[in-house]
Amino acid sequence: MSSSDKKAVAVVGLNGELGKPTLLALTSPQFKEYYKFPIRAITTSNNKFDEFSDSEVSYHKVDYSDESSLVSAFNGVDVVIDLGTRGNTESLIAAAAKAGVKLFFPTVYTPNYGPEKNDYPNLLGFKNVFHDDRLKCVHLKVGWFADWVICKPPVLFLSLEPNHAVRVGDGNIEIPVTFVSDIGKSLASLAHHPPAQLPEKVCIQGDAYTQNELFKLYEQVKGVKLIVEERSHDTQSQIAAEADKKQNINIIDFMNVVTATMTSPKRNYIDYNKGEGAKLVNPGIFEWKKIVPEAKKAWSKEK
Ligand SMILES: NC(=O)c1ccc[n+]([C@@H]2O[C@H](COP(=O)([O-])OP(=O)(O)OC[C@H]3O[C@@H](n4cnc5c(N)ncnc54)[C@H](OP(=O)(O)O)[C@@H]3O)[C@@H](O)[C@H]2O)c1
């Protein structure tokens, strides 16, 4: 690839879930030929990652409330990948458009919710579609972070008590997940395409799990017997509706809502591994990480 075809990329929001995995993907042998170096890392903090040399990543400190600081950070950039907290995206898009950026990935790395999202207007009522006539916005939809399902017990078990779990319905509902490292690779794989060739929404899914499958694996690997509370879909929806009305929510409230969306009869499960998005992102470039072997590895280490 000639140097004039390579894209200049800015990555915004380094210190959350997706910053480091995305920088690792952009600078990896699989994708680095497509990009100009150093990759521009746009941050509010003074933190720098040890993993990257100065020639791979340059850090630009910004103030989100000062548009001129964002415009100057984006000057000369072709693509902005927003990985930050929700709520700043509109100001980032405005600054990117002023700086002449052509492609923008808004921070909407959630499941591709359907009508079930509308039942929870407080917790799931955030804006998740962005459009600006001056640049192309591409929305990457990813399922749940598989890393969270493995490492944050309330995400899988819906309980804060050790070895307690709530099974919703028959426990066989397929829940789509993607590992954050694969989300980074997917962004690195998409960001070099001509913007006009990209769809506005790309849905991916590295894998899917059922509660029954992971409960059984957890019991085998940890050598414990889970105390399982059985809960119908209707009860789950009622609990989620109450959680959505609360002023102060905790992780269980949030997980009750997201689990209710997954088990909702309104939900139309689609296996995005077989869809156009997966083919566009990963036409045989990398192996999607699978949740069962990764969970086994992580839970064995914890013993
Ligand atoms: N699908 C899932 O299961 C799932 C789970 C979690 C998150 N997500 C999605 O992943 C994305 C990132 O979420 P996250 O939890 O990693 O985000 P986060 O921790 O809230 O924020 C990520 C980074 O954004 C930057 N930032 C932007 N605006 C900021 C502000 N006003 N105050 C403080 N920091 C700000 C900070 O980076 P700097 O320090 O570099 O400035 C921060 O480290 C979001 O789109 C979220 O919806 C999805």
The ligand as an SDF file (V2000), in Angstrom:
LIG
                    3D

 48 52  0  0  0  0  0  0  0  0999 V2000
  -21.4430   -4.0060   25.1110 N   0  0  0  0  0  0  0  0  0  0  0  0
  -21.0350   -3.9710   26.3590 C   0  0  0  0  0  0  0  0  0  0  0  0
  -21.1680   -4.9660   27.1080 O   0  0  0  0  0  0  0  0  0  0  0  0
  -20.3910   -2.7450   26.8950 C   0  0  0  0  0  0  0  0  0  0  0  0
  -19.8890   -2.7390   28.1950 C   0  0  0  0  0  0  0  0  0  0  0  0
  -19.2460   -1.5750   28.6300 C   0  0  0  0  0  0  0  0  0  0  0  0
  -19.1200   -0.4890   27.7870 C   0  0  0  0  0  0  0  0  0  0  0  0
  -19.6230   -0.5430   26.5180 N   0  0  0  0  0  0  0  0  0  0  0  0
  -19.4360    0.5630   25.5630 C   0  0  0  0  0  0  0  0  0  0  0  0
  -18.0300    0.7820   25.4100 O   0  0  0  0  0  0  0  0  0  0  0  0
  -17.7730    2.1510   25.2190 C   0  0  0  0  0  0  0  0  0  0  0  0
  -16.7430    2.6070   26.2350 C   0  0  0  0  0  0  0  0  0  0  0  0
  -17.2800    2.3800   27.5200 O   0  0  0  0  0  0  0  0  0  0  0  0
  -16.3490    2.4960   28.8080 P   0  0  0  0  0  0  0  0  0  0  0  0
  -17.1270    1.9010   29.9270 O   0  0  0  0  0  0  0  0  0  0  0  0
  -14.9940    2.0110   28.5020 O   0  0  0  0  0  0  0  0  0  0  0  0
  -16.3100    4.0870   28.9550 O   0  0  0  0  0  0  0  0  0  0  0  0
  -15.7460    4.9520   30.1490 P   0  0  0  0  0  0  0  0  0  0  0  0
  -14.8530    4.1290   31.0210 O   0  0  0  0  0  0  0  0  0  0  0  0
  -16.8870    5.6740   30.7580 O   0  0  0  0  0  0  0  0  0  0  0  0
  -14.9150    6.0270   29.3600 O   0  0  0  0  0  0  0  0  0  0  0  0
  -13.8610    5.6790   28.4900 C   0  0  0  0  0  0  0  0  0  0  0  0
  -12.9040    6.8370   28.3560 C   0  0  0  0  0  0  0  0  0  0  0  0
  -13.5630    7.9630   27.7830 O   0  0  0  0  0  0  0  0  0  0  0  0
  -12.8180    9.1270   28.0670 C   0  0  0  0  0  0  0  0  0  0  0  0
  -13.7790   10.1920   28.4140 N   0  0  0  0  0  0  0  0  0  0  0  0
  -14.5810   10.7560   27.4960 C   0  0  0  0  0  0  0  0  0  0  0  0
  -15.3500   11.7000   28.0450 N   0  0  0  0  0  0  0  0  0  0  0  0
  -15.0680   11.7290   29.3320 C   0  0  0  0  0  0  0  0  0  0  0  0
  -15.5690   12.4960   30.3940 C   0  0  0  0  0  0  0  0  0  0  0  0
  -16.5060   13.4400   30.2320 N   0  0  0  0  0  0  0  0  0  0  0  0
  -15.0810   12.2300   31.6190 N   0  0  0  0  0  0  0  0  0  0  0  0
  -14.1510   11.2590   31.7870 C   0  0  0  0  0  0  0  0  0  0  0  0
  -13.6320   10.5230   30.7830 N   0  0  0  0  0  0  0  0  0  0  0  0
  -14.0880   10.7450   29.5660 C   0  0  0  0  0  0  0  0  0  0  0  0
  -11.8070    8.7290   29.1330 C   0  0  0  0  0  0  0  0  0  0  0  0
  -10.5960    8.4910   28.4510 O   0  0  0  0  0  0  0  0  0  0  0  0
   -9.2810    9.3610   28.7160 P   0  0  0  0  0  0  0  0  0  0  0  0
   -8.8940    9.0660   30.1270 O   0  0  0  0  0  0  0  0  0  0  0  0
   -8.2940    8.8670   27.7150 O   0  0  0  0  0  0  0  0  0  0  0  0
   -9.6820   10.7740   28.4740 O   0  0  0  0  0  0  0  0  0  0  0  0
  -12.3590    7.4030   29.6220 C   0  0  0  0  0  0  0  0  0  0  0  0
  -11.3550    6.5630   30.1080 O   0  0  0  0  0  0  0  0  0  0  0  0
  -19.1310    2.8490   25.2890 C   0  0  0  0  0  0  0  0  0  0  0  0
  -19.6030    2.9530   23.9730 O   0  0  0  0  0  0  0  0  0  0  0  0
  -20.0090    1.8640   26.0440 C   0  0  0  0  0  0  0  0  0  0  0  0
  -21.3640    1.9480   25.6510 O   0  0  0  0  0  0  0  0  0  0  0  0
  -20.2550   -1.6510   26.0760 C   0  0  0  0  0  0  0  0  0  0  0  0
  1  2  1  0
  2  3  2  0
  2  4  1  0
  4  5  1  0
  4 48  2  0
  5  6  2  0
  6  7  1  0
  7  8  2  0
  8  9  1  0
  8 48  1  0
  9 10  1  0
  9 46  1  0
 10 11  1  0
 11 12  1  0
 11 44  1  0
 12 13  1  0
 13 14  1  0
 14 15  2  0
 14 16  1  0
 14 17  1  0
 17 18  1  0
 18 19  2  0
 18 20  1  0
 18 21  1  0
 21 22  1  0
 22 23  1  0
 23 24  1  0
 23 42  1  0
 24 25  1  0
 25 26  1  0
 25 36  1  0
 26 27  1  0
 26 35  1  0
 27 28  2  0
 28 29  1  0
 29 30  1  0
 29 35  2  0
 30 31  1  0
 30 32  2  0
 32 33  1  0
 33 34  2  0
 34 35  1  0
 36 37  1  0
 36 42  1  0
 37 38  1  0
 38 39  2  0
 38 40  1  0
 38 41  1  0
 42 43  1  0
 44 45  1  0
 44 46  1  0
 46 47  1  0
M  CHG  2   8   1  16  -1
M  END
$$$$
